[in-house]
Amino acid sequence: MSGRGEVQDGLQIVDWSNRLLVLTLDCLEIDAANAGELRAITCDAVAADADVALDLSELQYIDSAGLGALLALLRQLNAGDTS
């Protein structure tokens, strides 16, 4: 995964450079309908050993599937942290 402005189900990659993935959510909610996409995008970042920043400023609703996706990301990032 590389580049700028990639959009999948309201999830937009703002910048992917220098091992930093900045992900902003163009959608108002994370739920069972798009949590899988969030997991897929962030899984690529973890596989590439990148740092991840999430912009959730537009988020108005998150259900348990969305929280699960964020917690899975946190666990993956922490598992790769060797410092």
VEXGULUM-617178 format. One record per residue (C-alpha): residue in one letter; residue number from 0; chain; y, x, z. Coordinates in nm, 2 decimals. Each point is the difference from the previous one (the first is absolute). Layout:
REM residues N
<type A, seq NUM, mol A, Y Y, X X, Z Z>
...
//
This chain:
REM residues 83
<type M, seq 0, mol A, Y 0.00, X 0.00, Z 0.00>
<type S, seq 1, mol A, Y 0.33, X 0.14, Z -0.09>
<type G, seq 2, mol A, Y 0.34, X -0.10, Z -0.12>
<type R, seq 3, mol A, Y 0.27, X -0.25, Z 0.09>
<type G, seq 4, mol A, Y 0.04, X -0.38, Z 0.01>
<type E, seq 5, mol A, Y -0.37, X -0.10, Z -0.03>
<type V, seq 6, mol A, Y -0.04, X -0.36, Z 0.10>
<type Q, seq 7, mol A, Y -0.32, X -0.18, Z 0.11>
<type D, seq 8, mol A, Y 0.02, X -0.35, Z 0.15>
<type G, seq 9, mol A, Y 0.35, X 0.06, Z 0.14>
<type L, seq 10, mol A, Y -0.07, X 0.34, Z 0.14>
<type Q, seq 11, mol A, Y 0.22, X 0.26, Z -0.16>
<type I, seq 12, mol A, Y -0.03, X 0.38, Z 0.01>
<type V, seq 13, mol A, Y 0.35, X 0.12, Z 0.03>
<type D, seq 14, mol A, Y -0.07, X 0.37, Z -0.01>
<type W, seq 15, mol A, Y -0.31, X 0.22, Z -0.02>
<type S, seq 16, mol A, Y 0.10, X 0.36, Z 0.01>
<type N, seq 17, mol A, Y -0.04, X 0.31, Z 0.22>
<type R, seq 18, mol A, Y -0.30, X -0.16, Z 0.18>
<type L, seq 19, mol A, Y 0.21, X -0.30, Z 0.12>
<type L, seq 20, mol A, Y -0.08, X -0.35, Z -0.10>
<type V, seq 21, mol A, Y 0.29, X -0.24, Z 0.07>
<type L, seq 22, mol A, Y -0.13, X -0.36, Z -0.03>
<type T, seq 23, mol A, Y 0.23, X -0.29, Z 0.01>
<type L, seq 24, mol A, Y -0.11, X -0.36, Z 0.01>
<type D, seq 25, mol A, Y 0.17, X -0.23, Z -0.25>
<type C, seq 26, mol A, Y -0.20, X -0.29, Z 0.14>
<type L, seq 27, mol A, Y 0.10, X -0.20, Z 0.30>
<type E, seq 28, mol A, Y -0.35, X -0.01, Z 0.15>
<type I, seq 29, mol A, Y -0.32, X 0.20, Z 0.04>
<type D, seq 30, mol A, Y -0.30, X -0.23, Z 0.03>
<type A, seq 31, mol A, Y -0.36, X -0.03, Z -0.12>
<type A, seq 32, mol A, Y 0.13, X -0.04, Z -0.36>
<type N, seq 33, mol A, Y 0.16, X 0.35, Z -0.03>
<type A, seq 34, mol A, Y -0.14, X 0.20, Z 0.30>
<type G, seq 35, mol A, Y -0.27, X 0.15, Z -0.23>
<type E, seq 36, mol A, Y 0.27, X 0.13, Z -0.24>
<type L, seq 37, mol A, Y 0.18, X 0.16, Z 0.29>
<type R, seq 38, mol A, Y -0.32, X 0.17, Z 0.12>
<type A, seq 39, mol A, Y -0.08, X 0.12, Z -0.36>
<type I, seq 40, mol A, Y 0.35, X 0.15, Z -0.04>
<type T, seq 41, mol A, Y 0.01, X 0.17, Z 0.34>
<type C, seq 42, mol A, Y -0.36, X 0.12, Z -0.04>
<type D, seq 43, mol A, Y 0.10, X 0.20, Z -0.30>
<type A, seq 44, mol A, Y 0.28, X 0.16, Z 0.20>
<type V, seq 45, mol A, Y -0.24, X 0.10, Z 0.28>
<type A, seq 46, mol A, Y -0.25, X 0.14, Z -0.25>
<type A, seq 47, mol A, Y 0.28, X 0.21, Z -0.14>
<type D, seq 48, mol A, Y 0.09, X 0.13, Z 0.35>
<type A, seq 49, mol A, Y 0.35, X -0.14, Z -0.03>
<type D, seq 50, mol A, Y 0.25, X -0.11, Z 0.27>
<type V, seq 51, mol A, Y 0.07, X -0.37, Z -0.02>
<type A, seq 52, mol A, Y 0.32, X -0.19, Z 0.08>
<type L, seq 53, mol A, Y 0.00, X -0.38, Z -0.01>
<type D, seq 54, mol A, Y 0.32, X -0.21, Z -0.05>
<type L, seq 55, mol A, Y -0.07, X -0.34, Z 0.16>
<type S, seq 56, mol A, Y 0.36, X -0.11, Z 0.02>
<type E, seq 57, mol A, Y -0.06, X -0.30, Z -0.23>
<type L, seq 58, mol A, Y -0.32, X -0.11, Z 0.17>
<type Q, seq 59, mol A, Y 0.02, X -0.34, Z 0.16>
<type Y, seq 60, mol A, Y -0.37, X -0.08, Z 0.08>
<type I, seq 61, mol A, Y -0.32, X 0.20, Z 0.06>
<type D, seq 62, mol A, Y -0.33, X -0.15, Z 0.08>
<type S, seq 63, mol A, Y -0.31, X 0.16, Z 0.15>
<type A, seq 64, mol A, Y -0.12, X 0.13, Z -0.34>
<type G, seq 65, mol A, Y 0.34, X 0.17, Z -0.05>
<type L, seq 66, mol A, Y -0.01, X 0.15, Z 0.35>
<type G, seq 67, mol A, Y -0.35, X 0.12, Z -0.07>
<type A, seq 68, mol A, Y 0.12, X 0.18, Z -0.31>
<type L, seq 69, mol A, Y 0.27, X 0.17, Z 0.19>
<type L, seq 70, mol A, Y -0.24, X 0.10, Z 0.28>
<type A, seq 71, mol A, Y -0.25, X 0.13, Z -0.25>
<type L, seq 72, mol A, Y 0.27, X 0.22, Z -0.15>
<type L, seq 73, mol A, Y 0.10, X 0.13, Z 0.34>
<type R, seq 74, mol A, Y -0.36, X 0.08, Z 0.09>
<type Q, seq 75, mol A, Y -0.05, X 0.18, Z -0.34>
<type L, seq 76, mol A, Y 0.32, X 0.20, Z 0.05>
<type N, seq 77, mol A, Y -0.09, X 0.10, Z 0.35>
<type A, seq 78, mol A, Y -0.35, X 0.10, Z -0.10>
<type G, seq 79, mol A, Y 0.14, X 0.24, Z -0.25>
<type D, seq 80, mol A, Y 0.25, X 0.15, Z 0.25>
<type T, seq 81, mol A, Y -0.12, X 0.34, Z 0.10>
<type S, seq 82, mol A, Y 0.32, X 0.12, Z 0.16>
//
